[in-house]
Amino acid sequence: MKQLVNQALYAQGLAATQTLGVFFDGIARHTPEGYQFAQRAVDAGFKEAVRERDEPYGR
C-alpha cells in the first residue's frame, strides 16, 4: 500500500516539488529579510516573529 501511494505521489510531481522546495528555502533564508527574520526570532521568539511577519496580511 505504501509503495502504491508513493508511486502515485511521484507521478503527480512530488519529487520535483520537494527538490524545488529545497532551492526556494535556501533563496528565502539567504536574503536580508531572511536574516532579519531569523534575528527577530532569536530576540522576540519564533511565534512573535511570525505574528509580526504575517500581521500586514491579516493573518
Order of alpha helices (4+ residues) and beta strands (2+ residues): alpha-alpha-alpha-alpha
